[in-house]
């Protein structure tokens, strides 16, 4: 076994209770990374990400019904983005949770932003 053997194979992540093994390519990572402008996700960026995840799912699960996979991605897009970012090591689960809590904290206290 070579020293870089760990980088072969598929990327694993879980979305809506489904354990996925995705055949992630450089073009998938590029599509995700270029979907934001100045750190902000636009409507166009969301569409780009959804399309990229649908293509990734189709390539990873060619035997599955495409309409069902598209519906799965559409329904769980935010979780796909989060889990993909964690799987790629662009962020950590703790950072995501902390960021979510920061966004919710003012409402918890009853204060307005």
Buried (B, 14 or more C-beta within 10 A) or exposed (E): EEEEEEEEEEBEBEBEEEEBEBBBEEEBBEBBEEBBEEEEEEEEBBEBBBBBBBBBBBEBBEEEEEEEBBEBBEEBBEBBBBBBBBBBEEEEEEEBEEEEEEEEEEEEEEEEE
